[in-house]
């Protein structure tokens, strides 16, 4: 299952999490709202994935 994280760039290369969403369309709505502000920092959407116990067992050899 994927989820989407909206991040705003503060100073230099530091990214601050603004919100998490289940749907990419909701994340895009927030990004468009942030970009419409007059004084806005760069914003990006990062796609993340939940890890299952089965994937952990395959990767590390033990279960959670």
N, C-alpha and C positions, 0 to 999 in steps of 0.2 A: 504494500500500500504506500503510495506516494503522498507527501504533503509538501507545501510550498511555504518558504520563509521569505518575507519581504525585509530587505535590509537597506539602511540609509548610511551613506558614507559621511563620516564626520571629518576629523582632521587627517590629512595625509591618506593612509591606507587602512584606517580603522573603520570597520563596518559594524554598525549597531543594529540589532534586531528590532524591527518595528512590530511585526505580527506574524502569526502562523495561520495558514489556511488549508482546508482539505481540497478545495477546488482552485485550479490555476486561474480561472476566470475571476474569482473573487480577489485573488492577489493582483491581477492586472487592473482591476477597478481601483484598488488602493494606490497602485503605482501611478495611474493616470491622475488621481486626485492629488497626490504629492507633487507630480510634475506640473500641475496647473497653478501651484502656488508661486508667488512672485520670488520669494527667497527660499529656494529649495536646494537641498544637497542632492547629489546623484543617488538614485535608488535602483536596486536590482532585485530580481527574484531568483532564489536558489531552490532547486528541486532536491528534496531529501527523501529517503526511503526508510521505513521501519524495518528493523532486523528481526527475524524470527529466531526462536530457540534452535530450530533445526539448522539454520544457517550458521549459528554460533558453534554448534556441535561439529559441523563439517569443517569449519575454519580452524577451530582451536582444539577439537578433540574431546571436549567435555560439554555437558549440558548444564543449563542454568537452573 
